[in-house]
Amino acid sequence: MKVAIIHDQLQEFGGAERVLVSLKKIFPETDIYTSFYNPQTLGIHRDNFEGWNIKTSWAEKVPFLKRLYSPLRFITPLIWESLDLKDYDLVISSSGSYMCKGIITRPETLHICYLHHPPRYLYYYETAVEWQKYWPIKIYGNLINHNLRLWDYLSSQRVDYFIANSQETKKRVEKFYRRDAQVIYPPVEIPQELDLRSSILDVRDYYLTVSRLARAKHVDILIEAANKHGFKLKIVGSGRDEKYLRSIAGPNVELLGAVDDKEKADLYKNSKAFLFSAVDEEFGIAPIEAMGYGLPVIAYSDGGLKETVNEGKNGYLFNEFNKDSLIKKIKELENLSSEEYQKMSHAARQSAEQYSEEKFKEKILNFVNHARTSRS
């Protein structure tokens, strides 16, 4: 069986790229197709893709296009429909904002889409950039988005089977594409061995978040809460909002930028809890990664986080989108006894173990085998 994996683009490293790396491990001989590949912008994660057979689209050769791909997204259908995939028996599209599921395959080729999310900018979800703020951009965006919505729906009908990364995404597949999807949660990298006996709340003096510094992640809410309540907050990640976030951060807030895996593991091990305030998050890998280290998660009650954070068990959900609602939950955590905190720490670890790479591999292979059998 000759396999190809199609991925939106390789210019940053986030949850979708972690899934891609895991898919490559499951199908090690596969070819990778993507619109743009920019190792320089992948930073410390570029080594993940060394030795891969990565084939880029014609758009990669157009000057400046990989920087302007968002405002020029009307070319997206041309990119994906131009790929030559006739030699493959199985094609897996790892699809999100750039809609690589829009590829065209032979009728006998099995096309499975692992959907991270439908494009947020097409369906009025919050995006990294507030593009509707300026009326000329709003008019332009709405014009091209109308046609892209039509194409997004039509191209989704080419997919043989959908896999959704959460129940939240499954609902969106049903709503926007009128298609069914099976949920297979993404794999999360967690430590194999962890001594939770050292999970003592009193000796931990900071809270942690790991996130892209983009508008929809709302790290500003976390900073505002830290400024008001006075707790120490460490922020791992980079992004277009970094300058602004640094400008509002108090002396007890530390923005660390990108860190390597060892430093991130140490940060997880020594923090009180993981804070998360993203809006419309389809799944949220970073909170599960934190749970793998026995960290309770305090997250905004929205999207896929309602599937993974159980109130009072492995963390807390704050219901009002403001710093005071978050602070209220932080106070609840800080009022726990040592025994209660350890119990929550153990529950967090047990929750994370449901999302291991081994279970992801098993479920993906079972799904592929069932899909192939159903079509034969």
Stockholm file with secondary structure:
# STOCKHOLM 1.0

chainA/1-376         MKVAIIHDQLQEFGGAERVLVSLKKIFPETDIYTSFYNPQTLGIHRDNFEGWNIKTSWAEKVPFLKRLYSPLRFITPLIWESLDLKDYDLVISSSGSYMCKGIITRPETLHICYLHHPPRYLYYYETAVEWQKYWPIKIYGNLINHNLRLWDYLSSQRVDYFIANSQETKKRVEKFYRRDAQVIYPPVEIPQELDLRSSILDVRDYYLTVSRLARAKHVDILIEAANKHGFKLKIVGSGRDEKYLRSIAGPNVELLGAVDDKEKADLYKNSKAFLFSAVDEEFGIAPIEAMGYGLPVIAYSDGGLKETVNEGKNGYLFNEFNKDSLIKKIKELENLSSEEYQKMSHAARQSAEQYSEEKFKEKILNFVNHARTSRS
#=GR chainA/1-376 SS CCEEEEESCBSSCSHHHHHHHHHHHHSTTCEEEESCBCGGGGGGGGGGGTTCCEEECGGGGSTTTTTSTTTTGGGHHHHHHTCCCTTCSEEEEEESTTCGGGCCCCTTSEEEEEESCSCGGGTTCCCSSCGGGSHHHHHHHHHHHHHHHHHHHHHHTTCSEEEESSHHHHHHHHHHHCCCCEECCCCCCCCSCCCGGGCCGGGCCEEEEECCCSGGGCHHHHHHHHHHHCCEEEEECCCTTHHHHHHHCCTTEEEEESCCHHHHHHHHHTCSCEEECCSSCSSCHHHHHHHHTTCCEEEESCTTHHHHCCBTTTEEEECSSSHHHHHHHHHHHHTSCHHHHHHHHHHHHHHHGGGCHHHHHHHHHHHHHHHHHHHC
#=GC SS_cons         CCEEEEESCBSSCSHHHHHHHHHHHHSTTCEEEESCBCGGGGGGGGGGGTTCCEEECGGGGSTTTTTSTTTTGGGHHHHHHTCCCTTCSEEEEEESTTCGGGCCCCTTSEEEEEESCSCGGGTTCCCSSCGGGSHHHHHHHHHHHHHHHHHHHHHHTTCSEEEESSHHHHHHHHHHHCCCCEECCCCCCCCSCCCGGGCCGGGCCEEEEECCCSGGGCHHHHHHHHHHHCCEEEEECCCTTHHHHHHHCCTTEEEEESCCHHHHHHHHHTCSCEEECCSSCSSCHHHHHHHHTTCCEEEESCTTHHHHCCBTTTEEEECSSSHHHHHHHHHHHHTSCHHHHHHHHHHHHHHHGGGCHHHHHHHHHHHHHHHHHHHC
//
